């Protein structure tokens, strides 16, 4: 019996494995001279943060190289012109927004009552910080995004499948505008309040943020527990720790 079948003329090549397919959408790419609108976060403004308990709440995330299967975050990690990683910090203008952007960040709209497991968030803490100087941040409101060259829904409404593309915008903003301390947008999960990212390193120093309320365990904080419960009810979720 012939062991090696001869390929017939015109027979299509058969691949061992299928080629990877990008399932996200293609969004606009940043230009080399981005126009931006700057908003000022006044000195002393109380900002809210949910953070991993293994790191101090007033420290920046140093960033790291993502593994092939990892999506990262919407606007981090990013690099400077020398390709060094830029430390970053996500915050919000209210506890409600900080909770929405962390605990409920990945909630999917189903139109049904769903159970929501809180166990993955037992390692999270909550802290309040305030800047010791005015902060200059790029506004990501709808009209300001259009001015910059992208639709707000592409930049803020996109899913994690597009995060590698949205990070290109935060990286371009960092590299092109040396007076910018971060970016500000209205939370996709709570549009009554804004969320923001601060750029660390040579932009915002650790010493330029002071603690307004010390870090405490997220799920043990009575007031935060009430906010989590209220948010879950509004989203149609039943909280569980089982």
C-alpha positions in Angstrom: 0.0 0.0 0.0 1.3 3.4 -0.9 2.2 5.3 2.3 2.6 8.8 0.9 -0.3 9.9 -1.1 0.7 12.1 -4.0 -1.1 15.5 -4.0 -3.2 15.9 -7.1 -2.9 19.0 -9.2 -5.3 21.7 -8.0 -6.0 20.1 -4.7 -6.1 22.7 -1.9 -3.4 22.7 0.7 -4.6 21.2 4.0 -3.4 23.0 7.1 -2.8 21.1 10.3 -4.5 23.9 12.3 -6.8 26.7 11.4 -5.4 30.2 11.3 -6.2 32.4 14.3 -9.1 34.8 13.7 -9.4 38.2 15.3 -13.0 38.4 16.7 -12.9 42.0 17.8 -13.6 45.1 15.7 -11.1 47.3 14.0 -11.1 50.8 15.6 -9.5 54.0 14.5 -5.7 54.4 15.1 -4.1 57.5 16.7 -2.3 60.0 14.5 1.2 61.3 15.0 -0.1 64.8 16.1 -3.1 64.1 18.3 -5.4 67.1 19.3 -6.6 66.8 22.8 -8.9 68.6 25.2 -7.4 69.1 28.7 -9.5 69.1 31.9 -8.1 70.0 35.3 -8.6 67.8 38.4 -8.2 70.4 41.2 -5.7 69.9 44.0 -7.4 68.2 47.0 -10.1 66.4 45.0 -11.0 63.1 46.7 -10.5 60.2 44.3 -11.5 56.6 44.9 -9.6 53.4 44.2 -10.2 49.7 44.4 -6.9 47.8 44.4 -5.3 44.5 44.9 -4.4 43.9 48.6 -0.8 42.7 47.7 0.1 46.3 46.7 -0.1 49.6 48.7 -3.2 51.5 47.7 -1.2 54.7 47.0 1.3 53.0 44.7 1.2 52.9 41.0 0.9 49.6 39.1 4.4 49.2 37.5 3.0 47.3 34.5 4.4 44.2 32.9 4.7 42.4 29.6 1.4 40.6 28.8 1.3 36.9 28.0 -0.1 35.9 24.6 -3.5 34.9 26.1 -3.9 38.1 28.2 -5.9 41.2 27.2 -4.5 43.6 29.7 -6.6 46.7 30.6 -8.2 49.4 28.4 -5.4 51.9 28.7 -2.5 49.9 30.3 0.2 48.6 30.1 1.8 51.2 27.9 5.4 52.3 27.1 7.3 55.6 26.6 9.3 56.5 23.6 12.2 54.5 24.9 9.9 51.4 25.3 10.1 51.4 29.0 6.8 50.5 30.8 4.9 53.4 32.4 3.4 52.9 35.9 -0.3 53.6 35.9 -3.2 54.0 38.4 -6.9 53.7 37.8 -9.2 55.9 40.0 -12.8 57.2 40.0 -14.6 60.3 41.2 -16.9 58.3 43.5 -17.0 55.0 45.4 -19.9 54.0 43.2 -17.8 54.4 40.0 -14.8 52.7 41.5 -17.0 49.7 42.4 -18.6 49.7 38.9 -15.1 49.8 37.2 -13.7 47.0 39.3 -16.2 44.6 40.9 -18.9 44.9 38.1 -16.5 45.7 35.2 -17.1 42.5 33.3 -20.9 42.2 33.8 -22.6 41.2 30.6 -26.1 42.4 29.7 -28.5 39.5 29.5 -31.8 41.1 30.6 -32.2 38.3 33.2 -31.6 38.0 36.9 -28.2 36.4 37.4 -26.1 35.2 40.4 -22.9 37.2 40.9 -20.0 35.6 42.9 -18.1 38.0 45.2 -15.4 35.5 46.0 -12.9 36.7 43.3 -12.9 40.1 45.1 -11.9 39.0 48.6 -8.4 40.2 47.8 -9.5 43.7 46.9 -9.1 46.8 49.1 -10.6 50.3 48.9 -8.7 53.6 49.5 -9.4 57.3 49.0 -6.6 59.5 47.6 -6.2 63.2 46.8 -3.7 65.0 44.6 -1.3 67.5 46.1 -1.4 69.6 42.9 -3.7 70.2 40.0 -3.8 67.3 37.5 -4.0 67.8 33.8 -6.0 65.0 32.2 -7.2 64.4 28.6 -11.0 64.5 28.4 -12.7 61.5 26.7 -16.2 62.9 26.5 -18.0 62.2 23.2 -17.2 65.5 21.5 -13.6 65.6 22.8 -13.1 62.1 21.4 -14.3 63.2 18.0 -11.9 66.2 18.2 -9.1 63.7 19.0 -10.0 61.5 16.0 -12.0 58.6 17.4 -15.6 57.8 18.3 -16.2 57.6 22.1 -17.8 54.2 21.7 -14.7 52.8 20.1 -12.4 54.2 22.8 -14.6 53.6 25.9 -17.4 51.2 24.8 -15.1 48.6 23.3 -14.6 45.1 24.8 -11.4 43.5 26.0 -10.9 42.1 22.5 -10.0 45.6 21.4 -7.8 46.6 24.3 -4.6 46.3 22.4 -6.0 49.0 20.1 -7.4 51.3 22.8 -4.0 51.1 24.5 -2.4 52.6 21.4 -4.4 55.8 22.2 -3.3 56.1 25.8 0.3 55.4 24.7 0.1 58.0 21.9 -1.3 60.6 24.4 1.5 59.9 26.9 4.2 60.1 24.3 2.9 63.1 22.4 1.7 65.3 25.2 4.3 65.7 27.9 2.1 68.0 30.1 -0.6 65.4 30.5 -1.0 63.5 33.7 -3.7 61.0 32.6 -7.1 60.5 31.0 -10.6 61.0 32.2 -13.9 59.4 30.9 -17.4 58.7 32.2 -17.6 55.1 33.4 -19.2 52.6 31.0 -20.8 50.9 34.0 -21.8 54.1 35.9 -22.1 57.2 33.7 -23.1 59.4 36.7 -19.4 59.6 37.6 -16.1 59.6 35.9 -13.2 57.2 35.9 -9.6 58.0 35.2 -6.1 56.7 34.7 -3.0 58.5 36.0 0.4 58.2 34.4 3.2 57.6 37.0 6.9 57.8 36.5 7.9 61.2 35.4 4.3 62.6 35.3 2.7 62.0 38.6 5.0 61.2 41.5 3.9 58.9 44.4 4.6 61.9 46.7 2.0 64.0 44.8 -0.9 61.7 46.0 -1.8 61.7 49.7 -4.2 59.3 51.6 -7.6 60.8 52.4 -9.0 57.5 53.8 -6.7 54.5 54.6 -6.9 51.3 52.7 -9.4 48.7 54.0 -10.7 45.3 52.9 -13.4 46.0 50.3 -16.0 43.4 51.4 -15.6 44.2 55.1 -16.3 47.9 54.6 -19.9 48.5 55.8 -20.6 51.5 53.6 -19.1 49.9 50.5 -21.0 46.7 51.2 -24.2 48.7 50.9 -23.1 50.3 47.7 -22.2 46.9 46.2 -25.6 45.6 47.2 -27.4 48.6 45.8 -25.4 48.4 42.5 -26.2 44.7 42.2 -29.9 45.3 42.7 -29.8 48.0 40.0 -28.0 45.6 37.6 -30.5 42.8 38.4 -27.9 40.6 40.1 -28.1 38.4 43.2 -24.9 38.4 45.2 -23.4 35.2 46.5 -20.2 34.0 48.1 -20.7 30.3 47.4 
